[in-house]
């Protein structure tokens, strides 16, 4: 009898461990979008929040613009019943496109402030928090986690891109506006790929 109880106890322990490992590593969340059931892992959500957060560090308006663009094309936006549902509005998406275009143009001007200056850093961090929270809410995860991840990624990317661009400007023949244009292309290309993750 004791052997049987011990055997069942070990089996229950193994099952619990397997379920815990499955939930931790996979953490599957089912989202129904346009009639199709899509299974997304927490890892995918994390990577997406990091990606959009980093984009916000490079171009503060580009990250919410790209996210809003794709959400506005989806008539069953996963943010419809959340405080961030405005990101799925077509007019908001259009306004963000204008802001993003203005930011990219202003970045090429000689008098453009350093991105690591406190006001600029704050805006980029806030933008990263916004997109990070949106990505997590789209996967039915805690918004504050996504906000923290997105903000951290934005601040890190802000400093990293600032010093990288300074280095390239001083060690290559590429003019700073050209480096800025290359950065713009990377932001748009990477953002479109991240949105489809």
NORCORGI-V364128 format. One record per backbone hydrogen bond with DSSP energy under -0.5 kcal/mol. CO is the residue of the C=O (numbers start at 0). NH is the residue of the N-H. If there is no record, write none. Layout:
BEGIN
co->[CO & CO]
nh->[NH & NH]
END
This chain:
BEGIN
co->[0 & 1 & 2 & 3 & 4 & 5 & 6 & 7 & 8 & 9 & 10 & 11 & 12 & 13 & 14 & 15 & 16 & 17 & 18 & 19 & 20 & 21 & 21 & 25 & 28 & 28 & 30 & 30 & 32 & 35 & 35 & 37 & 37 & 39 & 40 & 41 & 42 & 43 & 44 & 45 & 46 & 47 & 48 & 49 & 50 & 51 & 52 & 53 & 54 & 58 & 58 & 59 & 60 & 61 & 62 & 63 & 64 & 65 & 66 & 67 & 68 & 70 & 72 & 73 & 76 & 78 & 81 & 83 & 84 & 85 & 88 & 89 & 90 & 91 & 92 & 93 & 94 & 95 & 96 & 97 & 98 & 99 & 100 & 101 & 102 & 103 & 104 & 105 & 108 & 113 & 116 & 117 & 118 & 119 & 120 & 121 & 122 & 123 & 124 & 125 & 126 & 127 & 128 & 129 & 130 & 131 & 132 & 133 & 134 & 135 & 135 & 136 & 141 & 142 & 143 & 144 & 145 & 146 & 147 & 148 & 149 & 150 & 151 & 152 & 153 & 154 & 155 & 156 & 157 & 158 & 159 & 160 & 161 & 162 & 163 & 164 & 165 & 166 & 167 & 174 & 174 & 175 & 176 & 177 & 178 & 179 & 180 & 181 & 182 & 183 & 184 & 185 & 186 & 187 & 188 & 189 & 190 & 191 & 192 & 193]
nh->[4 & 5 & 6 & 7 & 8 & 9 & 10 & 11 & 12 & 13 & 14 & 15 & 16 & 17 & 18 & 19 & 20 & 21 & 22 & 23 & 24 & 25 & 26 & 41 & 30 & 39 & 32 & 37 & 35 & 32 & 37 & 30 & 39 & 28 & 44 & 45 & 46 & 47 & 48 & 49 & 50 & 51 & 52 & 53 & 54 & 55 & 56 & 57 & 58 & 61 & 62 & 63 & 64 & 65 & 66 & 67 & 68 & 69 & 70 & 71 & 72 & 73 & 74 & 76 & 79 & 81 & 84 & 86 & 87 & 88 & 92 & 93 & 94 & 95 & 96 & 97 & 98 & 99 & 100 & 101 & 102 & 103 & 104 & 105 & 106 & 107 & 107 & 108 & 111 & 116 & 120 & 121 & 122 & 123 & 124 & 125 & 126 & 127 & 128 & 129 & 130 & 131 & 132 & 133 & 134 & 135 & 136 & 137 & 138 & 138 & 140 & 139 & 145 & 146 & 147 & 148 & 149 & 150 & 151 & 152 & 153 & 154 & 155 & 156 & 157 & 158 & 159 & 160 & 161 & 162 & 163 & 164 & 165 & 166 & 167 & 168 & 169 & 170 & 171 & 177 & 178 & 179 & 180 & 181 & 182 & 183 & 184 & 185 & 186 & 187 & 188 & 189 & 190 & 191 & 192 & 193 & 194 & 195 & 195 & 196]
END
